[in-house]
Amino acid sequence: MRTDYLGLEAFVAIAELGSFKNAATYLNLTQTALSHRIRKLEANLGVQLLVRTTRELSLTRDAQDLLPQVRRDLSRLSDAYESLRNRGRAQQKLLSFACVPTVAYSHLPAILPQFSAEFPEIAVKLHDQPISGIYNLVEEGEVEFGISLIAAQRSDLHIEVLCRERYVLLIPHKHPLARKASVTRRDLAGQTFARISTQSANRQLVDRSLGDVRDEIDWRYEVQNPAMAMSLVAAGAALTILPEITARLAWDTLVTRRFSDVEMTRTLGVLTRRGMPVSGPGQRMLEMIGRSLVSD
């Protein structure tokens, strides 16, 4: 049987305020409506709780036993409700989302001040994470959405494609390949390279795209992030292949060249949890990020 919370609330109000009139005013009810709640509660419980005469109101023995328990439980329920409401209000003032570092570093420094100007009351919590971390954060509900490479489909996530992005070769300004307008995979044979660690989705995509030439490249250095790979290129120690967005963060001494013989691209998309709508500020942030990516 379902618990009659409205009836219990009415019972406690009458017991504490001493009359139907005072309780009805407190609960913003008519006395008739309040009496109906008490009769329904007594009928469900199968016992009489209140003895009402023209002069006084008293609690039965059963009501005296029930009152402290109900008062305590309703108080706990009220505290839990208020705590959740406060948490909800706090979340309304915070936009939390995840983004792959390459997009975060290259686009968000320009976007975030614009967003804050439109939503000065909203704080932003950014999780710049690798792909697996972004998928997990969205699945667990820790963030409203994630900007990530499109990897394996997951049934509890909705994925919307944002754009496709080329990979480019990064070389020192004085390197012989810098004189060419574009490069081919064959141009890479015999060259010394720095590549991202084996766990990286970028590394796996590049390996597949290079085909047989991959075995003719001197993979001298393996690093954990694009910044280190670009540092090695700037020092003249190696070449590297990175997404075009990342390459825009490179030093002035580096140049980029696209491939003319292979379509080496990655797909960026928005991850959201199915059944969980994105807030108004979140929608605006997505709009700004999408516009920035597409305009490149």
C-alpha positions as CSV (number, residue, x, y, z in Angstrom):
1,M,0.0,0.0,0.0
2,R,1.3,3.5,-0.9
3,T,2.2,5.8,2.0
4,D,-0.2,8.7,2.5
5,Y,2.3,11.5,2.9
6,L,-0.3,14.2,2.6
7,G,-2.4,12.6,5.3
8,L,0.6,12.2,7.6
9,E,1.6,15.9,7.0
10,A,-1.9,16.9,7.9
11,F,-1.9,14.8,11.1
12,V,1.4,16.3,12.3
13,A,0.3,19.8,11.6
14,I,-2.9,19.3,13.6
15,A,-1.1,17.7,16.5
16,E,1.5,20.4,16.6
17,L,-0.7,23.4,16.1
18,G,-3.6,22.2,18.3
19,S,-6.5,22.8,15.9
20,F,-7.9,22.1,12.5
21,K,-8.2,25.8,11.9
22,N,-4.6,26.6,12.6
23,A,-3.4,23.5,10.6
24,A,-5.6,24.4,7.6
25,T,-4.1,27.9,7.5
26,Y,-0.6,26.6,7.8
27,L,-1.1,24.1,5.0
28,N,-3.0,26.5,2.9
29,L,-6.1,24.3,2.8
30,T,-9.7,24.6,3.7
31,Q,-10.8,22.9,6.9
32,T,-13.0,20.6,4.8
33,A,-10.1,19.5,2.7
34,L,-8.0,19.0,5.9
35,S,-10.8,16.9,7.4
36,H,-10.9,14.8,4.3
37,R,-7.2,14.1,4.5
38,I,-7.5,12.9,8.1
39,R,-10.5,10.7,7.4
40,K,-8.7,9.1,4.5
41,L,-5.6,8.5,6.6
42,E,-7.5,6.9,9.4
43,A,-9.4,4.7,7.0
44,N,-6.1,3.5,5.4
45,L,-4.6,2.8,8.8
46,G,-7.7,1.3,10.3
47,V,-7.4,3.2,13.6
48,Q,-8.7,6.5,14.9
49,L,-6.1,9.2,15.4
50,L,-7.9,12.3,16.6
51,V,-10.8,12.8,19.1
52,R,-12.5,16.0,18.2
53,T,-15.2,17.7,20.3
54,T,-16.7,21.2,20.2
55,R,-14.2,22.3,22.9
56,E,-11.0,20.3,22.5
57,L,-8.9,18.1,20.2
58,S,-7.0,15.2,21.6
59,L,-4.8,12.4,20.2
60,T,-5.6,8.7,20.7
61,R,-3.1,6.3,22.2
62,D,-2.3,5.1,18.7
63,A,-1.8,8.7,17.5
64,Q,0.6,9.4,20.4
65,D,2.7,6.4,19.5
66,L,2.7,7.4,15.8
67,L,3.4,11.1,16.1
68,P,7.2,11.1,17.1
69,Q,8.0,8.6,14.3
70,V,6.1,10.5,11.6
71,R,7.5,13.9,12.8
72,R,11.1,12.5,12.6
73,D,10.6,10.9,9.2
74,L,8.9,13.9,7.6
75,S,11.7,16.1,9.0
76,R,14.3,13.8,7.3
77,L,12.3,13.8,4.1
78,S,12.1,17.6,4.2
79,D,15.9,17.9,4.8
80,A,16.6,15.5,1.9
81,Y,14.3,17.5,-0.4
82,E,15.9,20.8,0.6
83,S,19.4,19.4,0.1
84,L,18.6,18.1,-3.4
85,R,16.9,21.4,-4.3
86,N,20.0,23.4,-3.2
87,R,22.2,21.1,-5.2
88,G,20.0,21.5,-8.2
89,R,20.2,25.3,-7.9
90,A,23.9,25.1,-7.6
91,Q,24.1,23.0,-10.8
92,Q,22.0,25.5,-12.6
93,K,24.9,28.0,-12.1
94,L,27.6,25.6,-13.3
95,L,28.2,24.4,-16.9
96,S,30.4,21.3,-16.8
97,F,31.5,19.7,-20.0
98,A,34.4,17.7,-21.4
99,C,36.6,18.3,-24.5
100,V,39.6,16.7,-26.1
101,P,42.7,18.8,-25.3
102,T,43.4,19.7,-29.0
103,V,40.1,21.4,-29.4
104,A,40.1,22.9,-25.9
105,Y,43.5,24.5,-26.3
106,S,42.9,25.9,-29.8
107,H,39.3,27.1,-29.6
108,L,38.1,27.5,-26.1
109,P,40.4,30.4,-25.0
110,A,38.5,32.6,-27.5
111,I,35.0,31.1,-26.9
112,L,34.9,31.1,-23.0
113,P,35.1,34.9,-22.6
114,Q,32.3,35.4,-25.1
115,F,30.2,32.8,-23.3
116,S,30.9,34.4,-19.9
117,A,29.8,37.8,-21.3
118,E,26.5,36.3,-22.3
119,F,26.1,34.2,-19.1
120,P,27.9,36.1,-16.3
121,E,26.1,34.1,-13.6
122,I,27.3,30.7,-15.0
123,A,30.7,29.2,-13.9
124,V,32.3,26.8,-16.3
125,K,34.1,23.6,-15.4
126,L,36.1,22.2,-18.3
127,H,37.4,18.6,-18.3
128,D,40.1,18.4,-21.0
129,Q,40.4,14.7,-21.2
130,P,41.4,11.9,-23.7
131,I,38.7,10.2,-25.6
132,S,38.1,7.4,-23.1
133,G,37.8,9.8,-20.2
134,I,35.2,11.9,-22.1
135,Y,33.0,8.9,-22.9
136,N,33.1,7.9,-19.2
137,L,32.3,11.4,-17.9
138,V,29.3,11.7,-20.2
139,E,28.1,8.1,-19.4
140,E,28.4,8.8,-15.6
141,G,26.5,12.1,-15.9
142,E,29.4,14.1,-14.6
143,V,29.2,16.5,-17.5
144,E,26.4,17.7,-19.7
145,F,28.2,16.9,-23.0
146,G,31.6,16.0,-24.4
147,I,33.5,17.1,-27.5
148,S,35.5,14.1,-28.7
149,L,36.7,12.0,-31.6
150,I,34.0,9.6,-32.7
151,A,35.0,6.2,-31.4
152,A,32.9,3.1,-30.7
153,Q,29.2,3.6,-30.5
154,R,27.6,3.1,-27.0
155,S,23.9,2.4,-26.6
156,D,23.5,4.9,-23.8
157,L,25.1,7.8,-25.6
158,H,23.8,10.0,-28.5
159,I,26.5,11.1,-30.9
160,E,26.2,14.1,-33.3
161,V,28.9,14.8,-35.9
162,L,30.4,18.3,-35.7
163,C,33.1,18.3,-38.4
164,R,35.9,16.3,-40.1
165,E,39.5,17.5,-39.6
166,R,42.6,16.8,-41.6
167,Y,45.9,15.6,-40.3
168,V,49.0,17.4,-41.4
169,L,52.8,16.9,-41.4
170,L,54.7,19.3,-39.1
171,I,58.3,20.0,-40.2
172,P,61.0,22.6,-39.3
173,H,60.9,25.7,-41.4
174,K,64.3,24.9,-43.1
175,H,63.5,21.2,-43.8
176,P,63.7,20.2,-47.5
177,L,60.0,19.1,-47.4
178,A,59.0,22.7,-46.4
179,R,59.7,23.7,-50.1
180,K,56.9,21.5,-51.3
181,A,53.3,22.7,-51.4
182,S,52.0,19.3,-50.2
183,V,53.6,16.0,-49.4
184,T,52.9,12.3,-50.1
185,R,53.4,9.3,-47.8
186,R,56.4,8.3,-49.9
187,D,58.1,11.6,-48.9
188,L,58.2,10.3,-45.3
189,A,60.3,7.2,-46.0
190,G,63.6,7.3,-44.1
191,Q,62.6,10.3,-42.0
192,T,62.9,10.5,-38.2
193,F,59.6,10.8,-36.5
194,A,58.0,11.5,-33.1
195,R,54.7,9.9,-32.5
196,I,52.1,9.9,-29.8
197,S,51.9,6.9,-27.4
198,T,50.4,3.6,-28.5
199,Q,47.2,4.2,-26.5
200,S,46.3,7.3,-28.5
201,A,43.5,7.2,-31.1
202,N,45.5,9.7,-33.1
203,R,48.4,7.2,-33.2
204,Q,46.2,4.4,-34.4
205,L,44.6,6.5,-37.2
206,V,47.9,7.7,-38.5
207,D,49.3,4.2,-38.5
208,R,46.4,2.9,-40.6
209,S,46.6,5.8,-43.0
210,L,50.3,5.5,-43.8
211,G,50.0,2.0,-45.1
212,D,53.2,0.2,-46.1
213,V,55.3,3.4,-45.8
214,R,54.8,3.1,-42.0
215,D,57.5,0.4,-41.9
216,E,60.0,2.6,-43.8
217,I,59.8,5.5,-41.2
218,D,62.3,5.8,-38.3
219,W,59.9,6.0,-35.3
220,R,62.7,7.2,-33.1
221,Y,60.6,9.0,-30.4
222,E,57.3,8.1,-28.7
223,V,55.8,10.8,-26.5
224,Q,52.6,11.3,-24.5
225,N,51.2,14.5,-25.9
226,P,51.3,16.8,-29.0
227,A,53.2,19.6,-27.2
228,M,56.3,17.3,-26.7
229,A,56.1,16.1,-30.3
230,M,56.1,19.7,-31.6
231,S,59.0,20.5,-29.3
232,L,61.1,17.8,-30.9
233,V,60.1,19.2,-34.4
234,A,61.1,22.7,-33.3
235,A,64.4,21.4,-32.2
236,G,65.0,19.7,-35.6
237,A,65.1,16.3,-34.0
238,A,62.1,14.8,-35.8
239,L,58.9,15.3,-37.8
240,T,55.4,14.5,-36.6
241,I,51.8,14.2,-37.9
242,L,49.1,15.9,-35.9
243,P,45.5,17.2,-36.4
244,E,45.4,20.5,-38.1
245,I,43.8,22.1,-35.1
246,T,46.7,21.1,-33.0
247,A,49.2,22.3,-35.6
248,R,47.9,25.9,-35.3
249,L,49.4,26.0,-31.8
250,A,52.8,25.2,-33.2
251,W,55.8,27.6,-33.1
252,D,56.5,30.1,-35.9
253,T,59.5,28.1,-36.8
254,L,57.3,25.1,-37.9
255,V,55.3,24.7,-41.1
256,T,52.5,22.3,-41.9
257,R,51.9,20.4,-45.1
258,R,48.8,18.5,-46.2
259,F,49.0,15.1,-47.8
260,S,48.1,14.9,-51.5
261,D,47.8,11.1,-51.8
262,V,45.7,10.2,-48.8
263,E,42.6,11.5,-47.0
264,M,43.9,11.4,-43.4
265,T,41.1,12.8,-41.3
266,R,39.3,12.4,-38.0
267,T,35.7,13.0,-37.0
268,L,34.8,15.3,-34.1
269,G,31.4,15.0,-32.5
270,V,29.2,15.9,-29.5
271,L,28.5,13.2,-27.0
272,T,25.4,13.4,-24.8
273,R,23.7,10.9,-22.5
274,R,20.4,9.6,-24.0
275,G,17.4,11.0,-22.2
276,M,19.4,13.8,-20.5
277,P,18.6,17.2,-22.2
278,V,21.4,19.8,-22.5
279,S,20.7,23.0,-20.6
280,G,20.2,26.4,-22.3
281,P,23.7,27.6,-21.5
282,G,25.1,24.2,-22.6
283,Q,23.2,24.5,-26.0
284,R,24.8,28.0,-26.4
285,M,28.3,26.7,-25.7
286,L,27.8,23.9,-28.2
287,E,26.6,26.4,-30.8
288,M,29.7,28.5,-30.3
289,I,32.1,25.6,-30.4
290,G,30.4,24.2,-33.5
291,R,30.6,27.5,-35.3
292,S,34.2,27.9,-34.4
293,L,35.2,24.5,-35.7
294,V,33.2,24.8,-38.9
295,S,34.7,28.2,-39.7
296,D,38.3,26.9,-39.7
